[in-house]
Amino acid sequence: MLIDNILILLGTALVVVGLIQRARLSPIVGYLLVGVIVGPHALGWVQDLEAVRRLGELGVIFLMFTIGLEFSLPRLLADKTTVLGLGGMQLGLTTLVIGGAAGFFGLQPAAAFAVGVALAMSSTAIVCRQLVEQTEIHTRLGHTAVGILLFQDLATIVLLLILPVLAEGTPWLRFSDMVAVLTQGAGVFFILLFLGRWGVRPFFRHIASLHSPELFMLAILLVSLGAAWFGQKAGLSLILGGFMAGMVLGETEFRHQVEADIRPFQDVLLGLFFITMGMLVDLKVLVQVWPAAVLLATGLIVVKGGVIAGLAKASHLPASTALRVGIVLAQGGEFSLVILFLALDMGLLGGAVGQVILSAVLLSMTVAPVLIRFNTTLAEYFFAGSLQRIRTGIAQQVAETAKGLESHIILCGYGRVGQNIGRFLAEENFPYIAVDLDPYRVRAATEAGEPVSYGDVTREHILHAAGLERAQAVVITFNDTRSALKALGHIHASRPDISILVRTIDDTHLEELLNAGATEVIPDALEASLTLAAHILLLLGVPIRRVLRRSTEVRADRYSLLRTFFHGRRSPRRRERLQVFRVPKGGYAVGRTLQELALGRHGVTVTAVRRQGIRRANPTPEMRIEAEDALILHGSPEALQRADRRLLTGKP
């Protein structure tokens, strides 16, 4: 039964994907491994492969729907040199090289083309996730890689249209069939675009006005799956219909809400798709051909990485950066699997050849996170001199911007927060320099005459180039805690006397940042709470002096008043929380003072005591506990459990 298969898949995925993520690998690798394990060629736990495959197809529909949401024609035109130029050349040349090699080894033209375009694709999910974790997504490397990936995503749409034509045995020179299919696809798109502008947008506005999350979700599912159905009925495919629906909704004001709501469906169902791809791996055949699979995976990484690096170098990127782009994009991707799945389904590939190619893609995706993580190390091995020259040049530019500055402020990050701080400093005639990793932002700010330079403040030489020895304060404005800690380490080691302000989203890492050398940590969530509280008190007639005094006291006490709160179902990442403990009659705590109970030794703070309806905040150690008192405790779950035991039995 289907429910049996789903339970087996969910249980196995929970264990395997959990282990894979603990190893800091992509969950895609885990889903593929689940498919290999439970598939018909291994343990054979799942028998109804067709039903699982249909669920997996829904995942691909939602993936294409999400890509359609993110598609932006203005962005495409703005990055046309990278997206259309470098991306187009990469796809064309890689397809030509790999497809030509496949034809040389005996594959038919249609099959060779399918293999070429499949292996030319890279993994958007793996690359973007890894670059974000490494804070490289906004670097020159990140922008180039994402631009190429964007073209690959768009090209997949055209490829999914023409592959069925090739599979029917259409000769290469019968160009008219492909033109007809592309024209048909364009017609369907314009119909959906018309329906979207005059039907979908008003429809979603009406649904949104009802303020019902359930109805909004149902509307998303109806539109996405309805467009997929329409695409199939129009002679195209479910996948293309999903993409076009995403493009239509991406032009509306509901884009971000739709993306947030659809993400859980996409992630789970796409996981099922990768599981079905893993099920296609025949271990008996793979045992016989695994040397060929390993050789092909190695060749794919080397050849594809080399082609991309060469094209990137030809587009005037430094040699080391070009090599890093090649390393980052050298693997196969999720669209490689989609195209291979289609090719296998249409009979273009099969037998041992299909197993070798499929296994090679899976192997390349497995090692991709490691290659991306160490892309700089690998580039340094081959181009140490080039990288050093680049770093020296960047440091010189930063030093040139900071030239002549004394007792200035260094702004680490120049996003919205950094720019607002810079404006206040400029109005008060305080000199400053900002350092940011987004080249587009730096270019725009520099053209506007602002003292901004490109650089990575987690590198010590960039901080010194910004005049750290002469500065009077540093403000870290970005919200990446890991990068902030690295920058803090360098700053505190060189200038332990300098004032350092750090901005964070919340207080999860407040103590860690303070211990690393931050003078003050300003959490966005707590400052927003403080500002809102101040405004409401002023509206209620509380004197402004008292409001200012209370705000100052909270800040001086490291936001301790605001850092304790009751957690709901969606708890934040931090573990400390508030918990109410009502002292029963006969409990150990009755008649004893808070000092005698010594809950602080167990990592718990008594923030307040409620007795007979009266709340006493910050009780003194001499306060004696009575039966039926409600103690508001703050601490980690383990500490709170120990405190419960102490209050009830007296045992530590």
C-alpha positions as CSV (number, residue, x, y, z in Angstrom):
1,M,0.0,0.0,0.0
2,L,1.0,3.6,-0.6
3,I,0.9,4.5,3.1
4,D,3.3,1.6,3.9
5,N,5.8,2.9,1.3
6,I,5.5,6.5,2.6
7,L,6.1,5.4,6.2
8,I,9.1,3.4,5.2
9,L,10.5,6.4,3.2
10,L,9.9,8.9,5.9
11,G,11.4,6.7,8.6
12,T,14.5,5.9,6.6
13,A,14.9,9.5,5.4
14,L,14.6,10.8,9.0
15,V,17.6,8.7,10.0
16,V,19.8,8.9,6.9
17,V,19.3,12.6,6.1
18,G,19.8,13.4,9.8
19,L,23.2,11.6,9.8
20,I,24.1,13.3,6.5
21,Q,23.4,16.8,7.8
22,R,25.4,16.1,11.0
23,A,28.3,15.5,8.6
24,R,27.5,18.9,7.1
25,L,26.7,17.5,3.7
26,S,23.7,18.4,1.5
27,P,20.4,16.7,2.4
28,I,20.1,15.9,-1.3
29,V,22.9,13.3,-0.8
30,G,20.9,11.8,2.0
31,Y,17.7,11.5,-0.1
32,L,19.6,9.9,-2.9
33,L,21.2,7.4,-0.4
34,V,17.7,6.6,1.0
35,G,16.5,5.7,-2.5
36,V,19.5,3.4,-3.1
37,I,18.9,1.7,0.3
38,V,15.2,1.0,0.1
39,G,14.9,0.7,-3.7
40,P,14.2,-2.5,-5.6
41,H,17.9,-3.1,-6.4
42,A,18.9,-3.2,-2.7
43,L,16.7,-4.0,0.3
44,G,13.5,-3.8,-1.8
45,W,11.4,-2.3,1.0
46,V,9.4,-0.1,-1.4
47,Q,7.5,-1.9,-4.1
48,D,5.0,0.7,-5.5
49,L,7.6,2.7,-7.4
50,E,5.1,4.3,-9.7
51,A,3.2,6.0,-6.9
52,V,6.4,7.2,-5.3
53,R,7.6,8.5,-8.7
54,R,4.4,10.5,-9.1
55,L,4.9,12.1,-5.7
56,G,8.4,12.9,-6.8
57,E,7.2,14.6,-9.9
58,L,5.1,17.0,-7.7
59,G,8.4,17.9,-6.0
60,V,9.9,18.8,-9.4
61,I,6.8,20.9,-10.2
62,F,7.2,22.9,-7.0
63,L,10.9,23.3,-7.6
64,M,10.3,24.8,-11.1
65,F,7.4,26.8,-9.5
66,T,9.9,28.3,-7.0
67,I,12.5,29.0,-9.7
68,G,9.8,30.8,-11.7
69,L,9.0,32.9,-8.6
70,E,12.7,34.0,-8.4
71,F,13.0,34.7,-12.1
72,S,13.5,38.4,-12.7
73,L,13.8,39.9,-16.2
74,P,15.4,43.1,-14.9
75,R,18.0,41.1,-13.0
76,L,18.6,39.0,-16.1
77,L,19.2,42.1,-18.1
78,A,21.4,43.7,-15.4
79,D,23.7,40.7,-15.3
80,K,23.4,39.9,-19.0
81,T,27.2,39.7,-19.5
82,T,27.5,36.9,-16.8
83,V,24.1,35.3,-17.2
84,L,23.7,35.3,-21.0
85,G,27.3,35.6,-22.0
86,L,29.3,33.4,-19.7
87,G,26.3,31.2,-18.8
88,G,25.5,30.6,-22.4
89,M,29.1,29.8,-23.4
90,Q,29.5,27.5,-20.5
91,L,26.4,25.5,-21.3
92,G,27.1,25.4,-25.0
93,L,30.8,24.5,-24.8
94,T,30.3,21.9,-21.9
95,T,27.5,20.3,-23.9
96,L,29.6,20.2,-27.0
97,V,32.6,18.6,-25.2
98,I,30.7,16.1,-23.1
99,G,28.1,15.3,-25.8
100,G,30.9,14.9,-28.4
101,A,32.7,12.5,-26.1
102,A,29.5,10.5,-25.5
103,G,28.9,10.3,-29.3
104,F,32.5,9.2,-29.8
105,F,31.9,6.3,-27.4
106,G,28.9,5.1,-29.3
107,L,25.8,6.9,-28.1
108,Q,23.2,8.0,-30.6
109,P,23.0,11.7,-31.3
110,A,19.9,12.3,-29.2
111,A,21.3,10.3,-26.3
112,A,24.6,12.1,-26.6
113,F,22.9,15.5,-26.6
114,A,20.9,14.5,-23.5
115,V,24.0,13.3,-21.7
116,G,25.9,16.5,-22.7
117,V,23.2,18.9,-21.4
118,A,22.6,16.9,-18.3
119,L,26.2,16.9,-17.2
120,A,26.6,20.6,-18.1
121,M,24.1,21.4,-15.3
122,S,25.3,22.2,-11.8
123,S,23.5,22.1,-8.5
124,T,21.8,25.4,-7.6
125,A,20.8,24.1,-4.2
126,I,24.2,22.8,-3.1
127,V,26.2,25.7,-4.5
128,C,24.0,28.5,-3.1
129,R,23.6,26.9,0.3
130,Q,27.3,26.3,0.7
131,L,28.3,29.8,-0.5
132,V,25.9,31.4,1.9
133,E,27.3,29.3,4.8
134,Q,30.8,30.4,3.8
135,T,29.7,34.1,3.4
136,E,30.9,34.0,-0.3
137,I,27.6,34.5,-2.0
138,H,28.0,38.2,-2.4
139,T,31.6,38.0,-3.5
140,R,32.8,38.1,-7.1
141,L,33.0,34.4,-7.0
142,G,29.4,34.1,-5.7
143,H,27.9,36.6,-8.3
144,T,29.6,34.8,-11.2
145,A,28.6,31.3,-10.0
146,V,25.0,32.4,-9.4
147,G,24.8,34.1,-12.8
148,I,25.9,30.9,-14.6
149,L,23.4,28.9,-12.5
150,L,20.6,31.2,-13.5
151,F,21.2,30.6,-17.2
152,Q,21.3,26.9,-16.6
153,D,17.9,27.0,-14.8
154,L,16.4,29.0,-17.7
155,A,18.0,26.7,-20.3
156,T,16.4,23.7,-18.6
157,I,13.0,25.0,-19.7
158,V,14.0,25.0,-23.4
159,L,15.7,21.6,-23.0
160,L,12.6,20.0,-21.5
161,L,10.7,21.2,-24.5
162,I,13.0,19.8,-27.2
163,L,14.1,16.5,-25.6
164,P,10.8,14.8,-26.4
165,V,11.2,15.8,-30.0
166,L,14.7,14.3,-30.1
167,A,13.4,11.1,-28.4
168,E,10.9,10.5,-31.2
169,G,13.8,10.1,-33.6
170,T,13.5,13.4,-35.3
171,P,16.6,14.0,-37.4
172,W,18.9,16.8,-36.3
173,L,18.2,18.8,-39.4
174,R,14.4,18.9,-38.9
175,F,14.5,22.2,-37.2
176,S,10.8,22.9,-37.9
177,D,9.6,20.4,-35.2
178,M,11.7,22.2,-32.5
179,V,10.5,25.6,-33.7
180,A,6.9,24.4,-33.5
181,V,7.4,23.1,-29.9
182,L,9.1,26.3,-28.8
183,T,6.3,28.4,-30.5
184,Q,3.8,26.2,-28.7
185,G,5.6,26.8,-25.4
186,A,5.7,30.6,-26.0
187,G,1.9,30.5,-26.7
188,V,1.1,28.7,-23.5
189,F,3.3,31.2,-21.6
190,F,1.5,34.2,-23.0
191,I,-1.9,32.6,-22.2
192,L,-0.8,32.0,-18.6
193,L,0.7,35.5,-18.5
194,F,-2.7,37.0,-19.6
195,L,-4.6,34.8,-17.2
196,G,-2.2,35.8,-14.4
197,R,-2.4,39.5,-15.0
198,W,-6.2,39.7,-15.4
199,G,-7.2,36.7,-13.3
200,V,-4.6,35.4,-10.8
201,R,-3.6,38.7,-9.3
202,P,-7.2,39.9,-8.5
203,F,-7.9,36.4,-7.3
204,F,-5.0,36.5,-4.8
205,R,-5.9,40.0,-3.7
206,H,-9.4,38.7,-2.8
207,I,-8.0,35.7,-1.0
208,A,-5.5,37.8,0.9
209,S,-8.3,40.2,2.0
210,L,-9.9,37.3,3.8
211,H,-6.9,36.9,6.1
212,S,-7.0,33.1,6.0
213,P,-3.7,31.3,5.8
214,E,-5.5,28.1,4.9
215,L,-7.3,29.6,1.9
216,F,-4.1,31.3,0.8
217,M,-2.3,28.0,0.8
218,L,-5.1,26.3,-1.1
219,A,-5.0,29.1,-3.7
220,I,-1.3,28.6,-4.2
221,L,-1.7,24.8,-4.7
222,L,-4.6,25.4,-7.0
223,V,-2.7,27.9,-9.2
224,S,0.6,26.0,-9.3
225,L,-0.9,22.5,-10.0
226,G,-3.6,24.0,-12.3
227,A,-0.9,25.7,-14.4
228,A,1.0,22.4,-14.5
229,W,-2.1,20.6,-15.6
230,F,-2.8,23.2,-18.3
231,G,0.8,22.9,-19.6
232,Q,0.4,19.1,-19.9
233,K,-3.0,19.4,-21.7
234,A,-1.4,22.0,-24.0
235,G,1.1,19.4,-25.2
236,L,4.0,20.5,-23.1
237,S,4.7,19.1,-19.6
238,L,3.7,19.4,-15.9
239,I,7.1,20.8,-15.1
240,L,6.9,23.7,-17.6
241,G,3.4,24.6,-16.4
242,G,4.7,24.9,-12.9
243,F,7.6,27.1,-13.9
244,M,5.3,29.4,-15.9
245,A,2.9,29.7,-12.9
246,G,5.8,30.7,-10.8
247,M,6.8,33.4,-13.3
248,V,3.3,34.8,-13.3
249,L,3.1,35.0,-9.5
250,G,6.6,36.3,-9.3
251,E,5.5,39.5,-10.8
252,T,2.8,40.1,-8.1
253,E,3.1,41.6,-4.7
254,F,2.5,38.1,-3.2
255,R,5.7,36.6,-4.4
256,H,7.6,36.4,-1.0
257,Q,4.5,35.1,0.9
258,V,3.9,32.5,-1.8
259,E,7.6,31.4,-1.7
260,A,7.5,31.1,2.1
261,D,4.3,29.0,2.1
262,I,5.3,26.7,-0.7
263,R,8.8,25.9,0.6
264,P,7.8,23.1,2.9
265,F,5.8,21.3,0.1
266,Q,8.7,21.7,-2.3
267,D,11.4,20.5,0.1
268,V,9.5,17.3,1.2
269,L,8.3,16.4,-2.3
270,L,11.6,17.2,-3.9
271,G,13.2,14.9,-1.4
272,L,10.9,12.2,-2.7
273,F,12.0,12.9,-6.3
274,F,15.7,12.5,-5.3
275,I,14.7,9.3,-3.5
276,T,13.2,8.0,-6.7
277,M,16.4,8.9,-8.5
278,G,18.3,6.9,-6.0
279,M,16.0,3.9,-6.6
280,L,17.1,3.8,-10.2
281,V,20.6,2.9,-9.1
282,D,21.1,-0.9,-9.7
283,L,23.7,-2.0,-7.2
284,K,24.3,-5.3,-9.1
285,V,25.1,-3.4,-12.3
286,L,27.0,-0.7,-10.3
287,V,29.3,-3.4,-8.7
288,Q,30.4,-4.3,-12.2
289,V,30.8,-0.8,-13.7
290,W,31.8,1.2,-10.6
291,P,35.3,1.9,-11.9
292,A,33.7,3.5,-15.0
293,A,31.3,5.5,-12.8
294,V,34.2,6.8,-10.6
295,L,36.3,7.6,-13.7
296,L,33.3,9.5,-15.3
297,A,32.6,11.4,-12.1
298,T,36.3,12.4,-11.9
299,G,36.4,13.3,-15.6
300,L,33.2,15.4,-15.2
301,I,34.7,17.4,-12.3
302,V,38.0,17.9,-14.1
303,V,36.7,18.6,-17.6
304,K,33.7,20.7,-16.6
305,G,35.6,22.6,-14.0
306,G,38.4,23.2,-16.5
307,V,35.9,24.5,-19.2
308,I,34.2,26.8,-16.8
309,A,37.5,28.1,-15.4
310,G,38.8,28.7,-18.9
311,L,35.7,30.7,-19.9
312,A,35.8,32.6,-16.7
313,K,39.4,33.5,-17.3
314,A,38.6,34.6,-20.8
315,S,35.9,36.9,-19.4
316,H,38.7,38.8,-17.6
317,L,38.4,37.2,-14.2
318,P,41.7,36.7,-12.3
319,A,43.1,33.2,-12.8
320,S,42.5,32.2,-9.1
321,T,38.9,33.4,-9.1
322,A,38.3,31.7,-12.4
323,L,39.6,28.4,-11.0
324,R,37.4,28.8,-7.9
325,V,34.3,29.3,-10.1
326,G,35.2,26.1,-12.0
327,I,35.6,24.2,-8.7
328,V,32.3,25.5,-7.3
329,L,30.3,24.5,-10.5
330,A,32.1,21.3,-11.4
331,Q,29.5,18.9,-10.1
332,G,26.2,17.6,-11.6
333,G,23.0,19.0,-10.2
334,E,19.3,18.4,-9.6
335,F,18.5,19.4,-13.2
336,S,21.0,16.8,-14.4
337,L,18.8,14.3,-12.6
338,V,15.6,15.7,-14.1
339,I,17.0,15.5,-17.6
340,L,18.5,12.0,-17.0
341,F,15.1,10.9,-15.5
342,L,13.4,12.2,-18.7
343,A,16.0,10.5,-20.9
344,L,15.7,7.2,-19.1
345,D,11.9,7.4,-19.2
346,M,11.9,8.1,-22.9
347,G,14.3,5.2,-23.6
348,L,17.2,7.4,-24.7
349,L,19.4,5.8,-22.1
350,G,19.3,2.4,-20.4
351,G,21.3,-0.5,-19.1
352,A,24.8,-0.2,-17.9
353,V,25.4,3.1,-19.7
354,G,22.5,4.8,-17.8
355,Q,23.8,3.4,-14.5
356,V,27.3,4.7,-15.1
357,I,26.1,8.2,-16.0
358,L,23.5,8.4,-13.2
359,S,26.0,7.1,-10.6
360,A,28.7,9.6,-11.8
361,V,26.3,12.5,-11.3
362,L,25.4,11.3,-7.8
363,L,29.1,10.9,-6.9
364,S,29.9,14.4,-8.1
365,M,27.1,15.8,-6.0
366,T,28.3,13.9,-3.0
367,V,31.8,15.4,-3.1
368,A,30.5,18.9,-4.2
369,P,30.1,20.4,-0.7
370,V,33.7,19.4,0.2
371,L,35.1,20.9,-3.1
372,I,33.1,24.1,-2.5
373,R,34.2,24.4,1.1
374,F,37.9,24.2,0.1
375,N,37.7,26.1,-3.1
376,T,40.1,28.8,-1.8
377,T,42.6,26.2,-0.5
378,L,42.6,24.4,-3.9
379,A,43.0,27.7,-5.8
380,E,45.9,28.7,-3.5
381,Y,47.7,25.5,-4.3
382,F,47.7,26.3,-8.0
383,F,47.6,30.1,-8.0
384,A,49.2,31.2,-4.7
385,G,50.9,34.2,-6.4
386,S,47.7,35.3,-8.1
387,L,45.6,35.1,-5.0
388,Q,48.3,37.0,-3.0
389,R,48.3,39.8,-5.7
390,I,44.5,40.0,-5.6
391,R,44.5,40.3,-1.8
392,T,47.3,42.9,-1.9
393,G,45.4,44.9,-4.5
394,I,42.2,44.8,-2.4
395,A,44.1,45.8,0.8
396,Q,45.7,48.7,-1.2
397,Q,42.3,49.9,-2.3
398,V,41.0,49.8,1.3
399,A,44.2,51.6,2.5
400,E,43.7,54.3,-0.2
401,T,40.2,54.9,1.0
402,A,41.4,55.1,4.6
403,K,44.3,57.4,3.8
404,G,44.5,60.4,6.0
405,L,41.8,59.2,8.5
406,E,42.5,59.6,12.2
407,S,40.3,58.7,15.1
408,H,37.8,57.4,12.6
409,I,35.1,54.7,12.8
410,I,35.3,51.5,10.9
411,L,31.9,50.2,9.6
412,C,32.1,46.4,8.9
413,G,29.3,45.9,6.4
414,Y,27.5,48.6,4.4
415,G,24.0,47.3,4.1
416,R,21.0,49.3,5.3
417,V,22.2,49.5,8.9
418,G,25.7,50.4,8.0
419,Q,24.5,53.1,5.6
420,N,22.2,54.6,8.2
421,I,25.0,54.7,10.7
422,G,27.3,56.3,8.1
423,R,24.7,59.1,7.5
424,F,24.5,59.9,11.2
425,L,28.3,60.0,11.5
426,A,28.6,62.2,8.4
427,E,26.0,64.7,9.7
428,E,28.0,65.0,13.0
429,N,31.3,65.3,11.0
430,F,32.8,62.0,12.4
431,P,35.2,60.4,9.8
432,Y,34.5,56.8,8.9
433,I,35.3,54.1,6.4
434,A,33.0,51.2,5.4
435,V,34.1,47.8,4.2
436,D,31.7,45.5,2.4
437,L,31.8,42.3,0.4
438,D,29.0,43.2,-2.1
439,P,30.8,44.6,-5.2
440,Y,27.7,46.1,-6.7
441,R,26.9,47.9,-3.5
442,V,30.4,49.1,-3.1
443,R,30.5,50.4,-6.7
444,A,27.2,52.3,-6.3
445,A,28.3,53.8,-3.0
446,T,31.7,54.8,-4.3
447,E,30.2,56.5,-7.3
448,A,28.1,58.5,-4.9
449,G,31.3,59.7,-3.2
450,E,30.9,57.7,0.0
451,P,34.0,56.3,1.8
452,V,33.4,52.6,1.0
453,S,35.8,49.9,-0.1
454,Y,35.5,46.3,-1.1
455,G,37.0,43.8,1.4
456,D,36.5,41.0,3.8
457,V,36.8,42.2,7.4
458,T,37.3,38.6,8.7
459,R,40.8,38.9,7.3
460,E,43.2,40.7,9.5
461,H,45.1,42.6,6.8
462,I,41.9,44.2,5.6
463,L,41.2,45.6,9.1
464,H,44.7,47.0,9.3
465,A,44.4,48.5,5.8
466,A,41.2,50.2,7.1
467,G,43.4,51.9,9.7
468,L,42.5,49.8,12.7
469,E,45.6,51.2,14.6
470,R,44.3,54.8,14.2
471,A,40.5,54.1,14.6
472,Q,38.6,55.0,17.8
473,A,35.7,52.5,17.3
474,V,34.5,49.6,15.1
475,V,30.9,48.8,14.3
476,I,30.0,45.3,13.0
477,T,26.7,45.8,11.2
478,F,26.1,42.5,9.4
479,N,24.2,39.7,11.2
480,D,26.4,36.8,10.4
481,T,27.6,35.6,13.9
482,R,30.3,33.4,12.6
483,S,31.9,36.2,10.6
484,A,31.4,38.6,13.4
485,L,33.3,36.3,15.8
486,K,36.2,36.0,13.3
487,A,36.4,39.7,12.9
488,L,36.2,40.3,16.7
489,G,39.1,37.9,17.2
490,H,41.4,39.9,14.9
491,I,40.2,43.3,16.2
492,H,40.6,42.4,19.9
493,A,44.0,40.8,19.4
494,S,45.4,43.9,17.7
495,R,43.4,46.6,19.6
496,P,42.1,45.3,22.9
497,D,41.4,48.9,24.0
498,I,39.1,49.8,21.1
499,S,35.3,50.1,21.4
500,I,33.5,47.5,19.3
501,L,29.7,47.5,18.7
502,V,28.1,44.4,17.2
503,R,24.7,44.1,15.7
504,T,22.8,40.8,15.9
505,I,19.2,39.7,15.1
506,D,18.5,38.4,18.6
507,D,20.4,37.7,21.9
508,T,21.1,34.0,21.0
509,H,24.9,34.6,20.8
510,L,25.1,37.7,23.0
511,E,27.3,36.2,25.7
512,E,29.6,34.6,23.1
513,L,30.1,37.9,21.3
514,L,30.7,39.7,24.6
515,N,33.3,37.1,25.6
516,A,35.0,37.5,22.2
517,G,35.7,41.2,22.9
518,A,32.6,43.1,21.9
519,T,32.1,46.3,24.0
520,E,28.3,46.2,23.4
521,V,26.0,43.8,21.5
522,I,22.8,45.4,20.1
523,P,20.2,42.7,19.2
524,D,17.6,43.9,16.7
525,A,14.7,42.1,18.4
526,L,15.5,43.5,21.8
527,E,16.0,47.0,20.6
528,A,12.7,46.9,18.7
529,S,11.0,45.6,21.9
530,L,12.6,48.5,23.9
531,T,11.6,51.1,21.4
532,L,8.0,49.8,21.2
533,A,7.8,49.7,25.0
534,A,9.1,53.3,25.2
535,H,6.5,54.5,22.7
536,I,3.6,52.8,24.4
537,L,4.6,54.2,27.8
538,L,4.8,57.7,26.4
539,L,1.4,57.3,24.8
540,L,0.1,56.2,28.2
541,G,1.4,59.3,29.8
542,V,4.5,58.1,31.6
543,P,7.0,61.0,31.9
544,I,9.7,60.9,29.3
545,R,12.4,61.1,32.0
546,R,11.1,57.9,33.6
547,V,10.9,56.2,30.1
548,L,14.5,57.2,29.3
549,R,15.7,56.1,32.7
550,R,14.1,52.7,32.3
551,S,15.5,52.2,28.8
552,T,18.9,53.2,30.0
553,E,18.7,50.7,32.9
554,V,17.7,47.9,30.6
555,R,20.6,48.6,28.2
556,A,23.1,48.9,31.1
557,D,21.9,45.5,32.4
558,R,22.7,43.9,29.0
559,Y,18.9,43.6,28.2
560,S,18.4,41.1,31.0
561,L,14.8,42.2,31.5
562,L,14.1,41.4,27.8
563,R,16.1,38.2,27.5
564,T,13.7,36.1,29.5
565,F,10.4,35.2,27.8
566,F,7.9,32.3,27.5
567,H,8.5,30.2,24.5
568,G,5.6,29.2,22.2
569,R,5.4,26.3,19.7
570,R,7.9,27.9,17.3
571,S,10.7,28.5,19.8
572,P,13.9,30.3,18.7
573,R,17.2,28.7,18.5
574,R,18.3,29.7,22.0
575,R,17.7,27.1,24.7
576,E,17.2,29.3,27.8
577,R,13.6,30.0,28.6
578,L,11.1,31.0,31.2
579,Q,9.1,28.4,33.2
580,V,6.5,28.8,35.9
581,F,6.9,26.5,39.0
582,R,4.0,26.4,41.5
583,V,5.3,25.3,44.9
584,P,3.0,22.6,46.3
585,K,2.2,22.1,50.0
586,G,4.8,19.9,51.6
587,G,7.4,20.8,48.9
588,Y,11.0,21.1,50.1
589,A,11.0,24.8,49.1
590,V,8.2,25.8,51.5
591,G,9.6,27.9,54.4
592,R,13.1,28.3,52.9
593,T,14.7,31.4,51.5
594,L,15.9,31.7,47.9
595,Q,19.4,31.9,49.3
596,E,19.0,28.6,51.0
597,L,17.6,27.0,47.9
598,A,20.7,28.2,45.9
599,L,19.0,27.7,42.5
600,G,21.8,29.7,40.9
601,R,24.2,26.8,41.4
602,H,22.0,24.8,39.1
603,G,22.0,27.5,36.4
604,V,18.5,28.9,37.2
605,T,17.5,32.5,38.0
606,V,14.3,33.4,39.8
607,T,13.1,36.4,37.9
608,A,9.9,36.9,39.8
609,V,7.6,35.4,42.5
610,R,3.8,35.6,42.2
611,R,2.0,35.4,45.6
612,Q,-1.8,35.8,46.1
613,G,-2.1,37.5,42.8
614,I,0.7,40.0,43.4
615,R,3.9,39.7,41.3
616,R,7.3,40.6,42.9
617,A,10.0,41.1,40.3
618,N,13.7,40.5,41.1
619,P,13.0,39.0,44.6
620,T,15.8,39.3,47.2
621,P,17.8,36.3,48.4
622,E,16.2,36.7,51.8
623,M,12.6,36.1,50.4
624,R,11.0,33.1,52.1
625,I,9.0,30.8,49.9
626,E,5.4,29.9,50.9
627,A,3.1,27.2,49.6
628,E,1.2,28.0,46.4
629,D,3.8,30.6,45.4
630,A,4.4,30.7,41.7
631,L,8.2,31.0,40.9
632,I,9.1,32.3,37.4
633,L,12.4,30.6,36.6
634,H,14.8,31.2,33.8
635,G,17.4,28.7,32.5
636,S,18.0,25.8,30.1
637,P,15.7,22.8,29.9
638,E,18.2,20.7,31.8
639,A,18.8,23.3,34.5
640,L,15.0,23.9,34.9
641,Q,14.5,20.2,35.4
642,R,17.2,20.1,38.1
643,A,15.6,23.2,39.7
644,D,12.2,21.4,39.8
645,R,13.7,18.4,41.6
646,R,15.5,20.8,44.1
647,L,12.3,22.7,44.8
648,L,10.2,19.5,45.3
649,T,12.6,17.2,47.1
650,G,15.7,19.2,48.0
651,K,17.9,16.9,46.0
652,P,20.4,18.6,43.7
